């Protein structure tokens, strides 16, 4: 199941990398994307091998008849249709002569991947190919998630929103309810530990942690649920992205699992509003099916985070340097998300008189080869026994002996974009 599972889609538009974007932009977020997929969508229940599904049309027919499929697919002469490359290089079982767009396949001569039917539906909108083969197909009837998983999740989600409506979102109760809502998806994709590391007779050894079969017997959840929860959420994001790019003819600049930053046009707003109306109708059906409270309404809808009439206001500037690397400046929010760098560091650095970047434009500071000195803490381990003389604040001196220790020390952060990717962008 490792190659069938994928996380969220996190990527930037390859035509606008390292651009200072000042056009009219909208930013939308799914409201609790994974819990929404758990409530509204159907999942495979009992899987079996299927030998008469061989074509894309067969996959669609199975889906139309309420059947989920997972399969291996080999595609030839693959090319992205537009600005976005959706498949990760790391998820390819086989990949020949590929052009890689920041870790994702832009084009290749041959690609073998393990897909759900939802991934294939996304492929159909974002890629073209000359030929294909489908094999090793598993199939299952689809149904909603079982009550033992769905009901407690909805209960905590309802409690979270009820507390928020009473302005109690800074309480321990709210934070616990929120963390438990988020934990249900995490449990469904928890890796089964097949090995354990033990210290035996002075050495570390790897031992079997019982068999796979015995591990599965103790699991309340199965990996197929987690695979499809993620797939459904990715499907919702990517199908909306495809509508923005190919139907509305607009640019989508950055996506991160459950959010989209795109051109703010009437056509884009219509796509978002139509999606929200559809989810609202689906909630009415889900309420009858599960008995969930009105506090769950709005789950899965797009929330307007940036843009005109949004909570953070009109966007002034946006800049993207790849996955988990972007900055945005709006009327009420300055947001900097850079993996490995503390949030807001650049905006703070340009205001700090002791910083080398003081007084500079933060969007100019955010570039390839940016160097943030002593901006965060890292762990330093010492595993060699040592004796040290320590003097405390009263002047008392004592010798200490330590077998091992760990300390937190300041470290730098260096921004470095992949050279091969930069060459691809230039081409």
C-alpha positions in Angstrom: 0.0 0.0 0.0 3.0 2.3 0.3 3.0 3.2 -3.4 -0.7 3.6 -3.6 -0.8 6.1 -0.7 -0.2 9.8 -1.5 -0.4 12.8 0.7 -1.6 16.3 -0.2 -0.7 18.2 -3.4 1.8 20.9 -2.5 3.2 22.7 -5.5 3.7 26.1 -7.2 2.9 27.1 -10.8 6.1 26.6 -12.7 5.5 29.7 -14.9 5.5 32.0 -11.9 8.3 30.7 -9.7 10.4 33.6 -8.3 8.0 36.2 -9.7 6.7 39.1 -7.6 3.0 38.6 -8.2 0.9 41.7 -7.7 -2.2 40.8 -9.7 -5.6 40.5 -8.0 -5.4 37.2 -6.1 -7.9 35.0 -4.2 -6.9 32.5 -1.4 -9.3 29.8 -0.4 -9.0 27.0 2.1 -11.0 23.8 2.5 -12.7 23.7 5.9 -11.2 20.5 7.5 -10.6 18.8 4.2 -9.8 15.3 5.5 -12.8 15.1 8.0 -15.0 16.3 5.1 -13.9 13.4 2.9 -14.6 11.1 5.8 -18.2 12.4 6.1 -19.3 12.8 2.5 -17.4 10.2 0.5 -17.7 6.4 0.1 -14.9 3.9 0.6 -14.0 0.4 -0.5 -15.0 -2.3 2.1 -13.9 -5.8 1.1 -11.3 -5.9 -1.6 -10.7 -8.7 -4.1 -8.7 -9.2 -7.2 -10.4 -8.4 -10.5 -9.1 -9.8 -13.9 -11.6 -8.4 -16.4 -10.8 -4.7 -15.9 -8.2 -3.7 -18.4 -9.1 -0.2 -19.8 -9.8 3.3 -18.5 -13.4 2.8 -19.6 -13.6 -0.2 -17.3 -12.4 1.8 -14.4 -15.0 4.5 -15.1 -17.8 1.8 -15.4 -16.8 0.3 -12.1 -16.9 3.7 -10.4 -20.3 4.4 -12.0 -21.5 1.1 -10.5 -20.4 2.1 -7.0 -17.1 0.2 -7.0 -13.7 1.4 -6.0 -10.5 0.2 -7.8 -6.8 0.2 -7.1 -4.4 -0.9 -9.9 -1.0 -0.6 -11.4 -0.8 1.5 -14.6 2.0 2.0 -17.1 1.7 5.1 -19.3 3.8 6.1 -22.3 4.8 9.5 -23.7 3.4 11.4 -20.7 3.1 15.2 -20.8 1.6 17.8 -18.5 -1.3 19.7 -20.2 -0.7 22.9 -18.4 1.2 24.7 -15.6 0.9 21.9 -13.0 2.6 18.5 -12.6 0.6 16.4 -10.2 2.5 13.1 -9.8 5.5 12.8 -7.4 8.7 11.3 -8.7 8.9 9.3 -5.4 5.6 7.5 -6.2 6.7 6.1 -9.5 7.6 2.4 -9.5 9.2 2.9 -12.9 10.2 6.2 -14.6 12.1 6.7 -17.9 13.6 9.9 -19.3 11.6 12.2 -17.1 11.6 16.0 -16.8 11.0 16.7 -13.1 9.2 19.8 -11.9 10.2 20.4 -8.3 9.9 16.7 -7.5 6.9 16.0 -9.7 6.7 14.5 -13.2 6.2 17.1 -15.9 6.9 14.6 -18.7 8.5 11.2 -19.4 8.8 8.4 -21.9 7.4 5.8 -19.6 5.9 5.8 -16.1 4.6 3.0 -13.9 2.5 3.9 -10.9 0.1 2.4 -8.4 -3.2 4.4 -8.5 -6.7 4.6 -7.1 -9.5 5.4 -9.6 -9.5 8.9 -8.2 -5.8 9.4 -9.1 -6.6 8.2 -12.6 -9.4 10.8 -12.9 -6.9 13.5 -11.9 -4.4 12.2 -14.5 -7.1 12.5 -17.2 -7.3 16.3 -16.5 -3.6 17.1 -16.1 -1.7 14.7 -18.3 -1.8 13.3 -21.9 -0.3 10.0 -22.9 0.0 7.9 -26.1 -0.7 4.4 -24.7 -1.2 2.6 -21.4 -1.6 -0.7 -19.6 -3.7 -1.5 -16.5 -3.1 -4.6 -14.4 -3.0 -6.0 -10.9 -6.5 -4.6 -10.3 -8.3 -4.8 -6.9 -12.0 -3.9 -6.6 -14.5 -3.4 -3.8 -18.0 -2.2 -3.3 -18.2 1.3 -1.8 -20.0 2.5 1.3 -19.7 5.2 3.8 -17.3 4.9 6.7 -18.5 2.8 9.7 -20.2 4.5 12.6 -17.4 3.5 15.0 -15.0 5.8 13.1 -17.4 8.5 11.8 -19.5 9.2 14.9 -16.8 10.1 17.4 -15.1 12.3 14.7 -18.3 14.2 14.1 -18.9 14.5 17.9 -15.5 16.1 18.5 -15.9 18.3 15.4 -19.3 19.5 16.6 -17.9 20.2 20.1 -15.0 22.2 18.5 -17.3 24.4 16.5 -19.8 24.9 19.4 -16.9 26.1 21.6 -15.7 28.4 18.8 -19.2 29.9 18.4 -19.1 30.8 22.1 -15.6 32.4 21.7 -14.0 29.6 23.7 -11.4 28.7 21.0 -8.6 29.6 23.4 -9.5 26.9 25.9 -8.0 23.5 26.6 -11.3 21.9 25.7 -11.3 23.5 22.3 -7.7 22.5 21.6 -8.3 18.9 22.7 -11.4 18.6 20.5 -9.5 20.0 17.5 -6.5 17.7 18.0 -8.9 14.6 18.3 -10.7 15.6 15.1 -7.3 15.7 13.3 -6.2 12.4 14.8 -8.8 10.2 13.1 -7.1 10.6 9.7 -3.7 10.1 11.3 -4.8 6.8 12.8 -6.1 5.6 9.5 -2.6 6.0 7.9 -0.6 4.8 10.8 2.2 2.5 9.6 2.2 -1.0 11.1 5.6 -1.5 12.9 6.9 -4.8 11.7 10.3 -4.5 13.4 11.4 -3.5 16.8 14.9 -2.5 17.9 16.1 -4.1 21.1 19.3 -3.7 23.3 20.6 -7.3 23.8 23.9 -8.2 25.5 25.4 -4.8 24.9 24.4 -4.4 21.3 21.4 -3.0 19.4 19.6 -5.6 17.4 16.5 -5.6 15.1 13.9 -8.2 16.1 10.6 -9.2 14.6 7.7 -7.5 16.2 5.4 -10.5 15.6 4.0 -11.2 12.2 2.2 -8.8 9.8 -1.0 -10.9 10.2 -0.9 -10.6 14.0 -0.4 -6.8 13.7 -3.4 -6.5 11.4 -5.6 -8.5 13.8 -5.1 -5.7 16.5 -5.8 -2.8 14.2 -9.2 -1.1 14.4 -8.6 0.7 11.2 -7.4 -0.5 7.8 -4.9 1.2 5.5 -7.5 1.4 2.6 -9.5 4.0 4.5 -6.5 6.2 4.9 -5.4 5.8 1.3 -8.8 6.9 0.1 -9.4 9.7 2.6 -6.3 11.3 1.3 -7.2 10.5 -2.3 -10.7 12.0 -2.0 -9.3 15.3 -0.5 -6.6 15.4 -3.2 -9.3 14.8 -5.9 -11.4 17.7 -4.5 -8.4 20.1 -4.6 -7.1 19.0 -8.0 -10.5 18.9 -9.8 -11.0 22.5 -8.5 -7.5 23.4 -9.7 -8.3 21.9 -13.1 -11.5 24.0 -13.3 -9.6 27.1 -12.4 -6.9 26.5 -15.0 -8.9 24.9 -17.9 -12.5 26.1 -17.5 -12.0 29.6 -16.0 -8.8 30.1 -17.9 -7.1 31.6 -14.8 -3.7 31.1 -13.1 -3.4 29.1 -9.9 -0.2 30.1 -8.3 0.2 27.9 -5.3 -1.5 24.9 -3.7 -0.9 23.2 -0.3 -3.1 20.2 0.5 -6.3 22.1 1.2 -5.7 25.6 -0.1 -5.4 27.4 -3.4 -3.9 30.8 -4.3 -5.3 31.9 -7.7 -6.4 34.8 -9.9 -9.4 36.5 -8.4 -11.9 36.6 -11.3 -15.7 36.2 -11.5 -15.2 32.8 -13.2 -13.0 31.6 -10.3 -15.4 32.9 -7.7 -18.2 31.0 -9.5 -16.3 27.8 -9.3 -15.7 28.2 -5.6 -19.3 29.3 -4.8 -20.8 26.4 -6.9 -18.6 23.9 -5.0 -19.7 25.3 -1.7 -23.4 25.1 -2.7 -22.8 21.4 -3.6 -21.2 20.7 -0.3 -24.0 22.4 1.6 -26.5 20.1 -0.2 -24.4 17.1 0.6 -24.4 18.1 4.3 -28.2 18.0 4.4 -28.0 14.4 3.2 -25.2 13.5 5.6 -27.1 15.0 8.5 -30.1 12.7 7.8 -27.7 9.7 7.5 -25.6 10.3 10.6 -27.7 12.5 12.8 -24.8 15.0 13.2 -25.6 18.5 14.6 -25.9 21.8 12.8 -22.4 22.7 14.2 -21.0 20.4 11.5 -22.5 22.5 8.7 -19.8 24.2 6.6 -17.5 21.2 6.9 -15.7 20.8 3.6 -16.6 24.2 2.1 -14.1 26.6 0.8 -13.3 29.5 3.2 -12.2 32.8 1.7 -8.9 33.4 3.4 -7.4 36.1 1.1 -8.9 38.5 -1.4 -11.7 41.1 -1.5 -14.3 40.6 1.3 -12.1 37.9 3.0 -10.9 37.7 6.6 -7.3 38.7 5.6 -8.3 41.3 2.9 -6.9 42.1 -0.5 -3.5 40.6 -1.4 -0.7 43.1 -2.2 2.0 40.7 -3.2 2.7 37.0 -3.5 6.0 35.1 -4.2 6.5 31.4 -4.6 9.9 29.5 -4.6 8.5 26.0 -4.6 6.7 23.6 -2.3 6.3 24.9 1.2 8.2 28.1 0.2 6.0 31.1 -0.3 5.3 34.6 1.0 2.1 36.7 0.9 1.3 40.2 2.0 -2.3 41.3 2.4 -4.2 44.1 4.1 -4.4 42.3 7.4 -1.8 39.5 7.2 1.8 39.0 6.4 2.4 35.3 5.9 5.7 33.5 5.3 5.8 29.8 5.0 9.2 28.4 4.4 10.0 24.8 5.4 12.9 24.9 7.9 12.6 28.6 8.7 10.6 29.9 11.7 7.3 31.5 10.6 7.5 35.3 10.0 11.3 35.4 10.3 11.9 37.4 7.2 9.3 40.0 8.1 10.9 40.3 11.5 14.4 40.4 10.1 13.9 43.5 8.0 12.7 45.4 11.1 15.6 44.2 13.3 18.4 46.8 13.4 20.9 44.1 14.3 20.0 41.9 11.3 21.9 42.0 8.1 18.6 42.3 6.2 17.4 45.3 8.1 15.5 47.8 6.0 15.4 45.6 2.9 12.3 44.5 0.9 11.3 41.2 2.5 10.2 39.9 -0.9 13.7 40.6 -2.3 15.3 38.9 0.8 13.2 35.8 -0.1 15.3 34.3 -2.9 17.6 31.5 -3.8 20.8 31.5 -1.7 19.1 33.4 1.2 21.1 32.9 4.4 19.4 33.3 7.8 22.0 33.4 10.5 21.2 31.7 13.9 17.5 31.8 13.2 16.5 28.6 15.0 17.5 25.8 17.3 18.8 22.4 16.5 19.7 19.4 18.6 23.3 18.4 19.3 24.0 15.0 20.7 27.0 13.9 22.6 27.2 10.1 23.1 30.8 9.9 24.5 31.0 9.8 28.3 32.7 12.9 29.8 33.6 14.7 33.0 33.1 18.5 33.2 33.7 21.2 35.9 30.7 23.4 36.3 30.4 26.7 38.3 26.9 27.9 39.2 25.6 31.5 39.7 26.6 31.4 43.4 30.2 30.5 42.5 29.9 26.9 43.7 32.0 24.6 41.6 31.4 20.9 41.1 32.6 18.1 38.8 29.8 16.3 36.9 29.9 13.1 34.9 27.6 12.4 32.0 27.3 9.2 29.9 25.5 11.1 27.1 23.5 14.3 26.7 21.6 16.5 24.2 21.6 20.3 23.9 19.7 22.9 21.8 22.1 25.1 19.9 21.5 28.0 17.4 21.9 27.2 13.7 21.6 28.8 10.3 19.1 28.3 7.5 20.2 28.4 3.9 17.8 28.7 1.0 19.0 26.5 -1.9 16.8 25.6 -4.9 17.6 22.5 -6.9 19.9 23.4 -9.8 18.3 20.9 -12.2 14.9 22.4 -11.4 16.2 25.9 -12.0 17.5 24.8 -15.4 14.1 23.2 -16.3 12.4 26.5 -15.3 14.8 28.5 -17.6 14.1 26.1 -20.5 
